[in-house]
Amino acid sequence: MTAELVRGQNHPLPDTRLEIRVSAGDPVVAGTTLGDERGRVAGAECIAHPGSPSLPGIEVSRQAAADHRLAVDLEALPETVHRVCVLLALPVGAGGPSRFGAAAAPFVAVTTLDGTRIAEYTLTGLDSESAVVALELYRRQGAWKVRAVGQGYEGGLAAMLRDQGLENPGELAATILDAVVRGMARSVSAPPPRVPGDERVRRAAPAGAADPAVPAATSPAPPVAPAAGPTPHGGGGPIDYTHPGRRTTTPPPRRTPEPEPPQGPPVPVAGDASGWSMDERLYNQVWGMFEDLARSTAAYRSARDFAESRLDQEIDRALADPRGRVGGSGDAARAAARARCDELTTRAREALDRDLTQLAAESDVVEPALPPAFARWDSPVWQAYRVPMEIPMALRLGDLHLPELPALRVPMLLRLPLERGLWVDSGRNRSAAAALLDEAEVRRLALDTAVAHTARLLAVHPAGEFTVHVIDAAGAGAASLAPLVEAGVTAAPPAAGAAGVSAVLARLTERVDLVQMALRAGASDALPPGVDTSEQLLIVHDFPHGFDDRAVTQLRYLADEGPRVGVHLLMVADREDASAYGPLLDPLWRALLRVTPVADDHLADPWVGHAWTYEPPRVPAGSRVLGQVLAQVADARRLHGH
């Protein structure tokens, strides 16, 4: 049964030797890019296009045409390739439409070598875009799947290549389009249609004679139009773009000794993604789960919205017909429309439930295998915790989930070293959950959350390579800060009052200046004695209490310049409290990653932009894990003389 995909939906591929058939209303350029597990394309050598139509496992057309067949052999791809993106672009200067919105919607089908359809996708909703990523074939848990992408680009081919991480995308796009123009200039025009009475016939070749331009064993295959989807327009006979020396018959399928039994979903295995170390493989696997959940949910929502939209249209048409208002014909039409809507929604939900079940099974396997940097505070891995010798590649900042399956939590992993500071929002007005709590309770939870983040940052760094400073100008956070202070893992007691704020900010600002100057001079090993070169974290509680204009300026400077030289902010603040500064502090808030002490749906994924509910890290009630971890960190610091 052919899968009719909507944007974001995926479908398993039963074979690795495939054809991708493209049908468009006007000539389009078809190509592919080969990407790694994150979708990044290494360079121009990983692009198949009309000027370079062959790559290991890939062959595309040398022409811009309304119909294409792309050959794919997934087993022949390099091991580093995890994604194959199918690209379509309108040829510039070819006299056709300059945007997809002015042309028939392209139709793409994935088939086996004998033409059996596996999945198909119609790229609707395009307007001013002149290039689009149509499909993506991607490797997941050792198996290959196809995903309907439909991501369009108003900036054309150059913008699409730039989004895939390629350098000099404008030059690459120009090279591809130049190859298309040269190919179109060489193409042969279609012969005029035969008119009645035309008796001109080509002289028949002698029996058994072979065309010298075509190998005797093969013959050009006629174009095959898809059974569904847009039909190419235009008059005249078909143009034969076949290379005279290229095999054009479909190769026979590979023979196997006996039919393989049908296989179910792959059994999840922790660390089955790519990567040199287990941490890298787990990190990539978590991101793969994150992306799959985002796209599967997007496909379900898109299908549900489409079904409801079509239901409204069908009911409107039924009501617009006066004959349907008399008798039972109108009721029957509405009932039939509702049944079709329910059927589409049910099929979409079944597909989503299939994906969610697989992802939940994978989560059950992956979660127990996560190292301390990626694990929840209630994970048994903390019972065997030891201070590491190396900095991990990422840190767990909490969990993310969607309303379709709240029980499926995906770890929110943040790369290290931190590229931006954190802001734990202690306000009640920006979160529905926080609005139900007492103001003092929200502020306490915010600082508890910041302490949990800080403890984890300390725990995943080697001894002496992470230093924590605290500003608590009013002294209101003593209870929450007690685990850090009592363990002795802070550089000094929390700074209080305006003088304490000024001293800490001056010290960290000076460190940023010194390291920046040393790096610019190429003498990073010539810093003055006493400069702490470890990563620095400044916790600022109850901002802006105790801050004057100069201190605010220094704080903004640390937020902007600090991460590049290892100085990071962790703000615990209510933005409304700082409203007296007006827009002066807007750049500060934008420079920080906002997280919350209670569940809040304020974070968006980078693929489809869902609003994800963020769950902050929770230390289990009554657990002593935080104190035990901080005690080991403190012992290691003392052992190393810090």
N, C-alpha and C positions, 0 to 999 in steps of 0.2 A: 504494500500500500504506500502510495506516494505521500510524503509529509508536505503539507502546504504551510510554509513557515511565515510568521510575521516577524517584524523587526525585533531582534534580540533573542529569538527562539533558537534553540539548538536541536540537533538530531544526530544520533550515532551513524557512523559510516560502516556498512557491512564489509566493504572491500577497500583495498588500498590502491587499486588501479581504476581510475575514474576519468570521466569526461565532464567538463563544465560547459554547458551550452548557453550562449547568450543570444537573446533576440531583442532588437531595439528598432524603433521606428525610423531611425536615421543612422548613418555610419558612426560608430563609436570606436575609440581605441580601447583595447582590452589588454591587460597585463597582470602580473602578479608580483608580490614582494615576499621574500622569505625572512621571517623574523624569529627572534629568540623567544624565551618563555614570557618575557614582558612585552613582546610585540615590537621590539626595536630592530630596525634593519641596519646591518653592519655597513653597507655601502652600495655603490652602484652595481657592483658585481652580484648583488642579491636581488636584482630587479630583472624580470623577464618582460620585454616590451618589443614593439615592432623592429627596433634597431638592433636588438639582441634577444631573439625570440626563444632561445633554448638555455635552460639551466638543468643541473642534475635533477631528474624527476619532473621537469616542467617543460611544456612547449606551448607557445602562444602564436597567434596569427601575426604575419608580417604586414598586414594591412589594417586600415580602418574600415569596418564593414558593419552592416546591420545585423549580420549573423556571425557568430564565432563558435568555434569548438576549441577548448583548451584541454590539453592532455596532461594528466597528473598521475604520477606514480609515487605514492607517499613513501614506499619502502626505499626508493632510490634517493630520497632527500638526505642531505648531510645530517648527522646526529645532532648538530647544534640547532637545527631548524625545528621550531615547535609551532609556528603559525605560518600559514600561507594565505595572504590576503588577495582577493580578486578585485582588481581595480578597473573602473570604467571612466573614460574621459571623453569629452566632445573635442574633435579635432579643430583647432583654431584655424580660421581662414579657409575652411573647406566649403563655405557656402551654406552650411547647414545651420541648425539652431545653435545659439551661443549659451543656452541654459537648458537643463533637463525639463524645466517646467513648460517649455514650448514644444516638447517632443512627447511621443508616446512613452509610457512608463516602461523602462527596460525590464525584461523577464529573464531570470537566470534559473537553470536547472542543473542539478548534479545527477549524473547517470552512471550506470555501469558501462563497460565497454560494449555490451550488446544493446545498449539504448534503454535499459530498464531504469525508470526514474526512481531516485532515492528521495530527493527533496527538491522543492521548487520555491521560488520567491519572486514576487513582483515588487519592484522598487517604487512604491507610491509615496506621495508627500514631498517630492522634490520640486523646487521652484527656481531660485536663482543660481543654484549650484551647477558647476560645469564639470565636476569630477566627483566620484563617489566610490567608497569602499563597499562593494556589493555583498560579498561573502567572506567568511573566514573559516578555513579548515585548521583545526587546532588539536594538539595532542593533549590528552587528559587521562591520567592514570594508565598510561601505556596504550590507550585506544584513541582513535581519531574521531572527531565530531565535526559537523558543519554548523556554522552559526550565521543567521541572517543579520547583517550589520546595517546596511543602508545609510551609512554616515556620509553626508554630502559636504562639499567644500565650495563656498563662493569664490575663494581664491584660486580655484582650479587645481591642476595637477601639482603645481609647485607647493601650494598649501597642504595638499594631501601628503606629499613626500616629506615635507617639513614635520608634519605631525607624527610621522613614523620614525623620526630621529635622524634623518639623513642630512648630511652636510651639503651645502651648495644646492638646495632643492631647485632654485630657479634655473641653474645651468643644466641639471638633470632633466627637468621638464622640457627645456628648450631642445635638448638633444633628442628626447623621445618624439616630440612633436615634429621636429625636423625630419626624422626618419619616416614619420607618417606622411608628411608632405611629399617626400621623394618617392615613397611607395605609391601614393595616389597618382603622381605624375607618370609613373611607369605602367599603371594599370590599363587594361584593355577595355574599351567601351563595349557595352552590350550590343549585339546585332539588332537591327530593327525587326519588329515583329513581322511574321509572314502574313501577307495579304492574300485574299482569295484569288485564285488563278495563277499564283506564282508557281511556276513549274520548275524553277531553278533548283537543281539538286546537285549535291556533291558527287563527283564520280566515285563509285564504289571501289573500295580497295580489293585486291585479289584475296581470295579465301586463304586464310592462314597468315596473311601479312600482318606484321606488327607495326604499330605507330612508333617511329623512331624516337619520339619525345616521351613515350610512356613505357616503362618496363613491361615485358610481356606477361609477367606474373600478376600484375596489378592493373587496375583501371580506376580513373577518377570516380570517386563516390559522389552521387548527386547530393545537393544540400538537403538536409532533413529539417523541416520546420517543427517546432514544438507543438504538441497536441493542444496546449492551452497557453494563454497569455497573449500579449499583443502580436499582431501580425504585421510584418514589414510592409511598407507601402512603396509605391513606385511602379512604373511600367517596364516593359522589356523583359528579355530572358535573363536567366541567372548568369552572373559573371564567374568564370572559373579562375580562382586564384591559386590553383594547385601548382606547386613547384614541379617541374617535369621529372625531377629525379627523386621525388619524395614519395615514400609509401603512403597511400591514402586509404587503403582498406583497413577496417578495424582489426587489430591483432586478435588472435583467438585467446579466450580466457585461459589462465593457467590451469593445468590439469593437477588434480590432487588424487592420491590413491583411493580415497573414499570420502564421501560427503562428511563434513564436520558436523557434529551435533550442534543444535542451536545453543547459543551462549546467552546468558543473562547479563545483567550489569556487571562491570568489573568489580572484583572484591577490593575494597579500599585497603591501601597499605600506607602507613605513615612514612613520609620521606621519599615518596615515589616521584617527586618532581626533580628537575635538573638542579645541579649545584655540586660544588667540590666537596663541601662538608655537609654533615647531617643538618646543622643549623641552617645552611643556605637552602637545602632541599625543603626543610619544613617551612621556612619563610616563604619560598616560592609556592609551596602547596597551599598555605593559608591564603595568599593573595589569589591563587587560582580558585579557591572556594568562594572568596569574596566576590570575584568577578562573575563566576557562574551563578551565584545567588542573585546578583544584581541583574544580570541579563535574563535569567529565567523568569524573574518577577516582572521585568519590563515586558517580556513577551506575553505573559498572562494578562497584564494590565492592558496592553495594546489590543489583544484579542477581545477582552471583555468590553473595552470601550467601543471597538468596532461593532461588536454584536449589538450593543445598546443603541449605537448610532443608526445602524441599519434597521433596528426595530422601530425607532422613531420615524424614519423615512417611510417604511412600509405602512405604518399606521396612518401617517399623514396622507399617503396616496389613497388608502382605503377610505378615509373620511372625505377626501376631495371628490370622490365619485358619488354623485347623488343617488345612484342606484344602490350603493352599498348601505345607505342609511335606512332603507326599507327592507323588511324581511330579515332573514338570518345570514345573508351573504357577508355583510360587514362584520358581524361577530365571528364568522368563520375565518375571514381574512385576518382579523386581529389575533385570533387563537393560533392560526398557522404561523403568523409572524412571531408571536411569543414563543411558540415551540421551536422555531428555527433559532431564535436568540438563546433559548435555554440550552439547545443542543451545542451551539458554538461555545457558550460559556462553560458547559460541562466538559467538553473536549479540552478546552484550554486549561481548566482546573486539573483535569487528569494528567495532562502533560506537566503542569507545575508540580503536582503531588509526586509524580515520578522523579522529577529532578530533586525535590526537597527530601524525599526518602533517601536518595543516593547521597546527597550532601550531609544529611543527618548521620548516616552510617559512616561516612568519611570523618565527620567531626568526632564521633565516638572513638575512632581509632587514633586520630591525630592528637586530640587534646591530652591524653595521658602520656604521649611521647614528647611533649614540648619541654625544652630546657627551662631553667628558672627565669631567664630573661623574657620568655614567651608565655610562661605558665601563670595560671590564676594563683591567688594567695592560698587557696584551699587545696592546691595540688600536693600530693605526697612528695614531689621532687624537692620541695623546700626542706623536708626532714633530713635529706642528705646533702644539704647545701654546703659548699665550700667557696671561699673567696676565689674568683677566677684569676687566671694568669693573663688573659687577653680580653679586650673589649668585644662584646658580641656585635652582630651586625644590626640588631634591632631590639626594641623594647616594647613590651605590652603596656598599652596605655588604658586599656579597658576592653569592652566588648561592644559589638554592633549587631543590631537585628532589625528585621522588617516586620510589619504587622501581619503579613501572610503566614509567618511561622515564628512567633516570638520566642519559642523554645530553642530555635537554632541560633546560637550565638557565634559570631565570627570574631576571633581576636583582632583587636585594632593594634597593629604593629607599626611602630615609628622607628625609622632608620636612625642609627647612631653614627657619628656624633650628631646632636640635635642641630637642625638647620634653622630653626626658629624657636622662640621662647613659648612658654605655655601660660595661659590665663585661665585660672579656675574661677569661674563666675560665681560670686557670692550674692548676687542680686536675686530678688524674687519676681521681678517684672518680666523677665525674658524667658521664663520657663513655666509651663502650666503646672508641672509637678511641684516646683519650688514655691509657687504661689499658694499652695495649700498648707505650707509649713510656716511655723513661726520664724520671724526674721533672725532671731538669735540662733535658732536651730540650723537655718540655712548657712549662716556664717560659720558655725562650728563644723558642719559637714564639709564645707568648702576647705577649711584648713586641714581637717582630717584627711581629705582626699589629696591635698598637696603633700602632706607628710608621707602618705603611702607612695606617691610618685617618687618623692625624694629618696625614701628607703630603697625602692627598687633600683633607682639610678646608682645609689651607693653600692648596692649589692652586686651589680653586674660589672662594675669597674674593678680593675686590680687595685690592690692596696696603695693608697697615696696618689692615685691618678684621678681623683674626683674630690673637690673641696666644696663645702657648703657654707654659705653665709646667710644669715637671717636678719631681716629688719622687721621688728614688731614694735613700732614707734610708741603705741599706747600700752603695750604689755598685755593686750587683751587675749593673746593666743597662747598663754603659758601652758594651759592644760593640754592642748592638742600638740604643742611643740615638745612636750616633756619626753617622749620616746627618743627624739634626736638629741636633746640636751643631756639627758641622763646617761645615754650611751657614750657621750663624748665624741660624736662624729661630726660636730660642727667646728668651723675654724675658731669660733669665739662664741660667747653667750649672745643671744639675740640683742641686736642694737636697739636701744630705746631713746625716745626724745629726738628733737631736731639735731642735736649735736651728734648723736649716734648715727642717724641717717646720713648726715653730711660726711662723717668719717668713712663709712663703708663705701659710699658712692665714690668718694675721692680716690680711695685705694683701688677699686676696680677700674675706674676710668683711667687711672695712671697705668695700670697693667695693660689695658687695651692699647693705649698710646705706645707704650714701650715695645710690645710685641709687633704692632703694626710697623713701627719704624725699623725694627730689626728685620722683618720680612722684606720690606721694601729695599733695604740695604743688602739683602742677601746674606745676612749674618745672624741667623736665628739662634746660633750657639754662642753669641756674644752678649747675651742679656746681662744686666747688672746682677750682682749677687743678691740673693734674697727674693728674687722674682719667682713666684710660684707658677710653674709652667703646666700644672695639671689643669684639667677641665674645671671650670668654676660655675657654680650655680648660686644665684642670689634669689632667696625667697623673700618676697615683699608682701607682708600681711597688712591688711587694713589701709591700703592706699586710698586717698592721698594724705591721711593723717601724718603730720610731722614733715611734710614735703613743702618747701617753698619753691619759687619759680626756678631758682638755680638747680635745685635737686630734681625737679621735673625734667629740666633740660638734660641733665646727666643721665636720668633714667631712659629717656628717649634715645640718647646716644648709645647706651649699652644695648638697647633693644635692636638698634640698626646695625651697629658695628661689632658688637660683642660676639655673635655666633661664629664669625669668620676666624676669630682668634681664641675660641674656647671659653667665652663668657656667656652664660645663658641666664635668662630671667624665668622665674616662676611667680607670676603675679596672682595674689588672692585678693580680688577686688570686685566691687560693685561699680559698674560704669556710671550709674546714676550719681554715685557719691562724688565723682570727679567732673560732673556736668558744669561746675562753675568755671572750669578752664575752657569751655566751649569746644570748638573744633580743633583746638591746639593739640589735644591728645588723640585725635582720630587716627593719625599714623601709628601711634603706639598700639592701639587695639588691633589695627589691621596687621601689624607685624607679628602678632601672637596668635597661636592656635588656641581657640576657645574650647574648653571642656567644662563640664558641669559636675556638681556634687550629687545630683539626682538625675534620673533618667530624662533625656531630652532628645527630641528628633531634629537636631540642628546641623548634622553633618551630612555632606553629600559625597557620593562616590565619583570617581573620575571617568566612568564609562557612560552611564545613562542619567546621572544626576539625581538618583533617589534621595529622599530625606530619610536618613538612617537614625534609628534611636540609639543613642550612646549610653552605655551603662558604665559608670565609673568603677574602678577596682575596689572591691570590698574585702577587708580583712574579716574573717568569720568572727562572730561574737564570741568572746571568751577565749579566742585563740591567742597563743603567745608567740606565734610565728614571727611577728614583726620585731619583737624584742630580741628573740633568739638570733635573727638575721643581723640586726644592728650590733648585737654583742660580738658576733664573729667579725663583722667589719671593723669594729673598734679594736679588737685584739690584733687583727692583721695590720692595722695602721700603727699600733704601738710597736709591733714586732719589726716594722720597717722604719721606725723612727719618725712617724708623722703624728 
